[in-house]
Amino acid sequence: MREYIAYRGRRFTIEWYFDASGKSPSLEYYLGLSNLERRRVLVLFKRMGDFGLIMDKTKFRNEGDKIFAFKPQPNRFLSFFFEGSKIVVTNACRKTSNKLPRNEKNKAREYRADYIDRINGGVYYE
């Protein structure tokens, strides 16, 4: 059974995205981090989940095209908001420049579209 929930807060539930084959790029990336880096990610998930916003743009930012980034330095966890007070974390990468790599944002947009299609088709949570 897949563990979709990364954090369940008072304002938002934060989930890992899984593709149709059962793989989660963001969860796999997270599991490869050090314990300190994982704590940094969870602190941001907890803040967003419990309070519903992170005002510091160095920690959470709108990347455009309905894609947002949790930014626990030096990593980026891309996500999107979904109905029902849900945030879905799609993919992640290590920051290597000032700009978010275009291919990572494109992946997040593709995963978002896949998630919505599979939710609407009733096959995401099988």
Stockholm file with secondary structure:
# STOCKHOLM 1.0

chainA/1-126         MREYIAYRGRRFTIEWYFDASGKSPSLEYYLGLSNLERRRVLVLFKRMGDFGLIMDKTKFRNEGDKIFAFKPQPNRFLSFFFEGSKIVVTNACRKTSNKLPRNEKNKAREYRADYIDRINGGVYYE
#=GR chainA/1-126 SS CCCCEEEECSSCEEEECCCTTSCCHHHHHHHTSCHHHHHHHHHHHHHHHHHSCCCCTTTEEEEETTEEEECCTTEEEEEEEETTTEEEEEEEEECCSSSCCHHHHHHHHHHHHHHHHHHHTTCTTC
#=GC SS_cons         CCCCEEEECSSCEEEECCCTTSCCHHHHHHHTSCHHHHHHHHHHHHHHHHHSCCCCTTTEEEEETTEEEECCTTEEEEEEEETTTEEEEEEEEECCSSSCCHHHHHHHHHHHHHHHHHHHTTCTTC
//
